Amino acid sequence: YVDSNLTGFVNILELSKDYKVDGLIYASSSSVYGANTKIPFSVSDSVNKPIALYGATKRANELIAHAYSHLFNLNTTGLRFFTVYGPWGRPDMAMFIFTSKIISNKPIKVFNKGKMKRDFTFIDDIIHGTKSAIKKNYNYEIFNLGNNKSENLMDMIRIIEKEIGKKAKIEFFPMQPGDVKESFADIDHSQKMLNYSPKTSIGKGIPIFIDWYKKTYMKR
């Protein structure tokens, strides 16, 4: 996995260089912050302590992109996404899994006994930030795209329960290896350089996601 991730990214950088693209905007992740204890996470923080292979490969991608920008004058912008959710979201993400299992009366697994916090970021806000990064097309930049709020995981589950009209059957587990207790994006740099301003709270965004899920998966 690690080798294929890095090799694939280098291939994209090589093709971008050879075909002289105007700029490359790529997905990084909040996972690069790893074992950092300073909250909120800032792009100026050290990110040299990844605790998961996924985060390590994303940080490696950022470093390789920096070298390409320096050596070949290739514009690259990395976007550190924070727990993205919304319609057409990935089915392997917690919000999608919880929704599916609660509707089906199946138990959900909640780690660290529910004492987790995440900066849930609605897809429309992510799109706004991504479009701005494309338009600005900086020589080399890294930006946090988060909602600038750290929400309790159990609050997310309660909103899902309310929208579905069912109580979740919860199985609590200890912390998973490679996971973090909290994510929280400092978006000062993104606000300044991208005019990024997320507007969607989980109270507004989760009902939109649930409505999409019901229309997509429950009316077949």
C-alpha contacts under 8 A as a table, 3 or more apart, distances in Angstrom:
res1	aa1	res2	aa2	distance
1	Y	4	S	5.23
1	Y	5	N	6.06
2	V	5	N	5.26
2	V	6	L	6.32
2	V	53	L	7.02
2	V	54	Y	7.66
2	V	57	T	6.32
3	D	6	L	5.33
3	D	7	T	5.90
4	S	7	T	5.07
4	S	8	G	5.85
5	N	8	G	5.31
5	N	9	F	6.30
5	N	57	T	6.93
6	L	9	F	5.17
6	L	10	V	6.17
6	L	57	T	6.64
6	L	60	A	7.54
6	L	61	N	6.68
7	T	10	V	5.17
7	T	11	N	6.16
8	G	11	N	5.09
8	G	12	I	6.41
9	F	12	I	5.10
9	F	13	L	6.31
9	F	61	N	6.82
10	V	13	L	4.96
10	V	14	E	6.04
10	V	64	I	7.68
11	N	14	E	5.05
11	N	15	L	6.17
12	I	15	L	5.20
12	I	16	S	6.03
13	L	16	S	4.98
13	L	17	K	6.12
13	L	24	L	7.99
13	L	65	A	7.35
13	L	68	Y	7.36
14	E	17	K	5.11
14	E	18	D	6.08
15	L	18	D	5.02
15	L	19	Y	5.90
16	S	19	Y	5.40
16	S	20	K	5.76
16	S	21	V	5.25
16	S	23	G	7.76
16	S	24	L	7.25
16	S	74	L	7.73
17	K	20	K	5.01
17	K	21	V	6.72
17	K	72	F	7.00
17	K	74	L	6.47
20	K	74	L	7.76
21	V	24	L	7.38
21	V	74	L	7.81
22	D	74	L	7.69
22	D	75	N	6.95
22	D	137	N	7.89
23	G	74	L	6.43
23	G	75	N	4.57
23	G	76	T	5.79
23	G	77	T	7.95
23	G	134	I	7.77
23	G	137	N	6.09
24	L	74	L	7.76
24	L	75	N	6.13
24	L	76	T	4.75
24	L	77	T	6.36
24	L	137	N	7.97
25	I	76	T	5.85
25	I	77	T	4.84
25	I	78	G	6.08
25	I	79	L	7.51
25	I	130	T	7.91
25	I	133	A	7.14
25	I	134	I	6.58
25	I	137	N	7.94
26	Y	76	T	7.58
26	Y	77	T	6.32
26	Y	78	G	5.09
26	Y	79	L	6.32
27	A	78	G	5.86
27	A	79	L	5.15
27	A	80	R	6.50
27	A	81	F	7.11
28	S	32	V	7.95
28	S	58	K	5.48
28	S	59	R	7.51
28	S	61	N	7.81
28	S	62	E	7.43
28	S	78	G	5.68
28	S	79	L	5.15
28	S	80	R	4.50
28	S	81	F	6.43
29	S	32	V	6.07
29	S	55	G	7.04
29	S	58	K	6.54
29	S	79	L	7.00
29	S	80	R	4.07
29	S	81	F	4.83
29	S	82	F	6.64
30	S	33	Y	5.99
30	S	55	G	7.78
30	S	80	R	5.26
30	S	81	F	5.76
30	S	82	F	5.40
30	S	83	T	7.99
30	S	144	N	7.63
30	S	183	S	7.40
31	S	34	G	5.63
31	S	50	P	7.40
31	S	52	A	7.69
31	S	54	Y	7.22
31	S	55	G	4.56
31	S	58	K	7.80
32	V	47	V	5.93
32	V	49	K	7.97
32	V	50	P	5.90
32	V	55	G	4.51
32	V	56	A	6.42
32	V	58	K	6.44
32	V	59	R	5.62
33	Y	36	N	5.61
33	Y	41	F	7.14
33	Y	46	S	7.68
33	Y	47	V	5.11
33	Y	48	N	7.82
33	Y	49	K	7.17
33	Y	50	P	6.48
33	Y	55	G	7.64
34	G	47	V	7.09
34	G	49	K	5.68
34	G	50	P	4.22
34	G	51	I	5.14
34	G	52	A	7.28
34	G	55	G	6.93
34	G	180	V	7.14
35	A	49	K	5.76
35	A	50	P	6.32
35	A	51	I	6.28
35	A	180	V	7.41
36	N	41	F	7.91
36	N	46	S	7.91
36	N	47	V	7.45
36	N	49	K	7.24
38	K	41	F	6.48
39	I	183	S	7.83
39	I	184	F	6.48
40	P	183	S	7.40
40	P	184	F	4.83
40	P	185	A	5.43
40	P	186	D	5.26
41	F	45	D	6.90
41	F	183	S	7.41
41	F	184	F	5.89
41	F	185	A	5.15
41	F	186	D	5.39
42	S	45	D	5.33
42	S	144	N	7.54
42	S	185	A	6.69
42	S	186	D	5.00
42	S	187	I	7.35
43	V	142	I	6.80
43	V	143	F	6.58
43	V	144	N	6.75
43	V	186	D	7.70
43	V	189	H	7.62
47	V	50	P	6.99
47	V	59	R	7.56
50	P	53	L	7.43
50	P	55	G	5.73
50	P	56	A	5.39
51	I	55	G	7.12
51	I	56	A	7.55
51	I	178	G	5.04
51	I	179	D	7.52
52	A	55	G	5.38
52	A	56	A	6.35
52	A	178	G	4.69
52	A	179	D	7.43
53	L	56	A	4.93
53	L	57	T	6.17
54	Y	57	T	5.35
54	Y	58	K	6.36
55	G	58	K	5.11
55	G	59	R	6.22
56	A	59	R	5.20
56	A	60	A	6.15
57	T	60	A	4.92
57	T	61	N	6.15
58	K	61	N	5.06
58	K	62	E	6.48
59	R	62	E	5.09
59	R	63	L	6.43
60	A	63	L	5.15
60	A	64	I	6.19
61	N	64	I	5.15
61	N	65	A	6.04
62	E	65	A	5.09
62	E	66	H	6.25
62	E	78	G	6.66
63	L	66	H	5.07
63	L	67	A	6.47
64	I	67	A	5.13
64	I	68	Y	6.39
65	A	68	Y	5.11
65	A	69	S	6.16
65	A	76	T	6.40
66	H	69	S	5.08
66	H	70	H	6.19
66	H	76	T	7.46
66	H	140	Y	6.56
67	A	70	H	5.09
67	A	71	L	5.94
68	Y	71	L	5.13
68	Y	72	F	5.49
68	Y	73	N	7.04
68	Y	74	L	6.17
69	S	72	F	5.65
69	S	73	N	4.82
69	S	74	L	4.44
69	S	75	N	5.73
69	S	76	T	6.41
69	S	139	N	6.70
69	S	140	Y	6.33
70	H	73	N	5.71
70	H	74	L	7.45
71	L	74	L	7.93
73	N	139	N	7.40
74	L	139	N	6.86
75	N	137	N	6.60
75	N	138	Y	6.01
75	N	139	N	4.14
75	N	140	Y	5.77
76	T	137	N	7.43
76	T	138	Y	6.86
76	T	139	N	5.97
76	T	140	Y	4.99
76	T	141	E	6.75
77	T	133	A	7.10
77	T	137	N	7.16
77	T	138	Y	6.66
77	T	139	N	7.50
77	T	140	Y	5.58
77	T	141	E	4.83
77	T	142	I	5.78
77	T	143	F	7.72
78	G	141	E	6.35
78	G	142	I	4.74
78	G	143	F	6.37
79	L	130	T	7.70
79	L	142	I	5.96
79	L	143	F	5.04
79	L	144	N	6.00
79	L	145	L	6.46
80	R	142	I	7.29
80	R	143	F	5.95
80	R	144	N	4.73
80	R	145	L	5.82
81	F	84	V	6.72
81	F	126	I	7.69
81	F	144	N	6.36
81	F	145	L	5.06
81	F	146	G	6.28
82	F	118	R	7.96
82	F	119	D	5.95
82	F	120	F	6.46
82	F	121	T	6.17
82	F	144	N	7.58
82	F	145	L	6.24
82	F	146	G	4.92
82	F	147	N	7.73
82	F	183	S	7.52
82	F	184	F	7.82
82	F	185	A	7.18
83	T	118	R	6.95
83	T	119	D	6.20
83	T	120	F	4.98
83	T	121	T	5.84
83	T	146	G	7.70
84	V	89	G	7.82
84	V	120	F	6.09
84	V	121	T	4.81
84	V	122	F	5.82
84	V	123	I	6.11
84	V	126	I	7.57
85	Y	89	G	5.67
85	Y	90	R	7.92
85	Y	95	M	7.37
85	Y	120	F	6.98
85	Y	121	T	6.22
85	Y	122	F	5.24
85	Y	123	I	5.80
85	Y	209	F	7.62
86	G	89	G	5.44
86	G	122	F	5.71
86	G	123	I	5.42
86	G	205	G	6.92
86	G	206	I	7.15
86	G	208	I	7.11
86	G	209	F	4.82
87	P	123	I	7.68
87	P	208	I	7.36
87	P	209	F	5.11
87	P	212	W	5.75
87	P	213	Y	7.24
89	G	93	M	7.78
89	G	96	F	7.32
90	R	93	M	5.73
90	R	96	F	7.15
91	P	96	F	5.42
91	P	97	I	6.49
92	D	96	F	6.91
92	D	97	I	6.53
93	M	96	F	5.59
93	M	97	I	6.24
94	A	97	I	5.04
94	A	98	F	5.88
95	M	98	F	5.21
95	M	99	T	6.11
96	F	99	T	5.23
96	F	100	S	6.19
97	I	100	S	5.22
97	I	101	K	6.14
97	I	108	I	7.92
98	F	101	K	5.26
98	F	102	I	5.93
98	F	108	I	6.07
98	F	157	I	7.63
99	T	102	I	5.32
99	T	103	I	6.16
99	T	160	I	6.65
99	T	210	I	7.52
100	S	103	I	5.40
100	S	104	S	6.27
101	K	104	S	4.93
101	K	105	N	5.97
101	K	106	K	4.79
101	K	107	P	6.45
101	K	108	I	6.47
102	I	105	N	5.02
102	I	106	K	5.87
102	I	107	P	7.03
102	I	108	I	7.36
102	I	161	E	7.60
102	I	166	K	6.92
102	I	167	K	7.22
102	I	168	A	5.37
102	I	169	K	7.21
103	I	106	K	7.66
103	I	164	I	6.97
103	I	166	K	7.28
105	N	168	A	7.53
105	N	169	K	7.30
106	K	169	K	6.72
107	P	168	A	6.87
107	P	169	K	4.53
107	P	170	I	5.49
107	P	171	E	6.50
108	I	168	A	7.17
108	I	169	K	6.18
108	I	170	I	5.10
108	I	171	E	6.00
109	K	170	I	6.19
109	K	171	E	4.99
109	K	172	F	6.06
109	K	173	F	6.93
110	V	113	K	6.24
110	V	114	G	5.66
110	V	170	I	6.72
110	V	171	E	6.08
110	V	172	F	4.94
110	V	173	F	6.01
111	F	114	G	5.77
111	F	115	K	7.73
111	F	116	M	7.76
111	F	172	F	5.83
111	F	173	F	4.60
111	F	174	P	5.34
111	F	175	M	5.28
111	F	176	Q	6.69
112	N	115	K	5.54
112	N	116	M	6.70
112	N	172	F	7.23
112	N	173	F	5.86
112	N	174	P	4.44
112	N	175	M	4.22
112	N	176	Q	7.48
112	N	181	K	7.75
113	K	172	F	4.88
113	K	173	F	5.60
113	K	174	P	6.09
113	K	175	M	7.68
114	G	153	L	6.46
114	G	154	M	6.19
114	G	172	F	6.92
115	K	152	N	7.36
115	K	153	L	7.15
115	K	154	M	7.83
115	K	181	K	7.20
116	M	152	N	6.06
116	M	153	L	5.46
116	M	154	M	7.94
116	M	180	V	7.95
116	M	181	K	4.90
116	M	182	E	5.88
117	K	150	S	5.75
117	K	151	E	5.14
117	K	152	N	4.47
117	K	153	L	5.39
117	K	181	K	6.19
117	K	182	E	4.51
117	K	183	S	6.36
118	R	149	K	7.94
118	R	150	S	5.16
118	R	151	E	5.29
118	R	152	N	6.64
118	R	153	L	6.70
118	R	182	E	5.56
118	R	183	S	4.88
118	R	184	F	6.56
119	D	146	G	6.24
119	D	147	N	5.96
119	D	148	N	6.65
119	D	149	K	5.41
119	D	150	S	4.56
119	D	151	E	6.03
119	D	183	S	5.58
119	D	184	F	5.10
119	D	185	A	6.78
120	F	146	G	7.07
120	F	147	N	6.33
120	F	149	K	7.60
120	F	150	S	7.47
120	F	151	E	7.16
120	F	202	I	7.02
121	T	125	D	6.94
121	T	126	I	7.05
121	T	145	L	7.83
121	T	146	G	5.39
121	T	147	N	5.03
121	T	198	P	7.98
121	T	200	T	7.59
122	F	125	D	5.61
122	F	126	I	6.58
122	F	147	N	7.75
122	F	200	T	6.22
122	F	201	S	7.86
122	F	202	I	7.82
122	F	205	G	6.17
123	I	126	I	4.95
123	I	127	I	6.15
124	D	127	I	5.09
124	D	128	H	6.30
125	D	128	H	5.05
125	D	129	G	6.39
125	D	197	S	7.56
125	D	198	P	5.14
125	D	199	K	6.83
125	D	200	T	7.16
126	I	129	G	5.20
126	I	130	T	6.11
126	I	145	L	6.40
126	I	146	G	7.68
126	I	198	P	7.98
127	I	130	T	5.00
127	I	131	K	6.01
128	H	131	K	5.33
128	H	132	S	6.28
128	H	196	Y	7.18
129	G	132	S	5.14
129	G	133	A	6.23
129	G	145	L	6.74
129	G	194	L	6.78
129	G	196	Y	5.60
130	T	133	A	5.05
130	T	134	I	6.30
131	K	134	I	5.11
131	K	135	K	6.24
132	S	135	K	5.04
132	S	136	K	6.06
132	S	194	L	5.65
132	S	195	N	7.60
132	S	196	Y	7.70
133	A	136	K	5.18
133	A	137	N	5.81
133	A	138	Y	7.66
133	A	194	L	6.38
134	I	137	N	5.21
136	K	194	L	7.32
138	Y	141	E	6.31
143	F	187	I	7.69
143	F	189	H	6.82
143	F	190	S	5.64
144	N	185	A	6.24
144	N	186	D	6.95
144	N	187	I	5.80
144	N	189	H	7.79
144	N	190	S	6.41
145	L	185	A	7.19
145	L	187	I	6.86
145	L	190	S	7.26
146	G	149	K	7.82
146	G	184	F	7.43
146	G	185	A	5.28
146	G	186	D	7.79
146	G	187	I	6.98
146	G	198	P	7.52
147	N	185	A	6.91
147	N	198	P	5.64
147	N	199	K	7.75
147	N	200	T	7.66
147	N	201	S	7.81
148	N	184	F	6.21
148	N	185	A	5.07
148	N	186	D	6.07
148	N	187	I	6.41
148	N	198	P	7.93
149	K	184	F	6.14
149	K	185	A	7.25
150	S	182	E	7.31
150	S	183	S	6.48
150	S	184	F	5.16
151	E	155	D	7.14
151	E	156	M	7.58
152	N	155	D	5.29
152	N	156	M	6.77
153	L	156	M	5.17
153	L	157	I	6.49
154	M	157	I	4.97
154	M	158	R	6.20
155	D	158	R	5.03
155	D	159	I	6.36
156	M	159	I	5.32
156	M	160	I	6.45
156	M	202	I	7.27
156	M	206	I	7.98
157	I	160	I	5.11
157	I	161	E	6.19
157	I	168	A	7.78
158	R	161	E	5.00
158	R	162	K	6.18
159	I	162	K	5.08
159	I	163	E	6.21
159	I	203	G	7.10
159	I	206	I	7.13
159	I	207	P	7.79
160	I	163	E	5.20
160	I	164	I	6.08
160	I	206	I	7.02
160	I	207	P	7.57
160	I	210	I	7.34
161	E	164	I	5.23
161	E	165	G	5.62
161	E	166	K	5.21
161	E	167	K	5.44
161	E	168	A	6.53
162	K	165	G	5.08
162	K	166	K	6.92
163	E	207	P	6.29
163	E	210	I	6.89
164	I	210	I	7.53
175	M	179	D	7.11
176	Q	179	D	5.56
180	V	183	S	7.34
186	D	189	H	7.81
187	I	190	S	5.08
187	I	191	Q	6.04
187	I	196	Y	7.91
188	D	191	Q	5.13
188	D	192	K	6.23
189	H	192	K	5.18
189	H	193	M	6.03
189	H	194	L	7.97
190	S	193	M	5.28
190	S	194	L	5.17
190	S	195	N	6.56
190	S	196	Y	5.55
191	Q	194	L	5.57
191	Q	195	N	4.50
191	Q	196	Y	4.49
191	Q	197	S	6.33
192	K	195	N	5.69
192	K	196	Y	7.59
193	M	196	Y	7.84
200	T	204	K	6.17
200	T	205	G	5.93
201	S	204	K	5.33
201	S	205	G	5.97
202	I	205	G	4.83
202	I	206	I	5.37
203	G	206	I	6.12
203	G	207	P	7.05
204	K	207	P	6.01
204	K	208	I	6.88
205	G	208	I	5.21
205	G	209	F	6.38
206	I	209	F	4.98
206	I	210	I	6.12
207	P	210	I	5.00
207	P	211	D	6.03
208	I	211	D	5.18
208	I	212	W	6.31
209	F	212	W	5.15
209	F	213	Y	6.16
210	I	213	Y	4.94
210	I	214	K	6.16
211	D	214	K	5.27
211	D	215	K	6.29
212	W	215	K	5.19
212	W	216	T	6.00
213	Y	216	T	5.12
213	Y	217	Y	5.77
213	Y	218	M	7.43
214	K	217	Y	5.50
214	K	218	M	4.96
214	K	219	K	7.07
215	K	218	M	6.01
215	K	219	K	5.92
216	T	219	K	6.58
216	T	220	R	7.49
217	Y	220	R	6.32
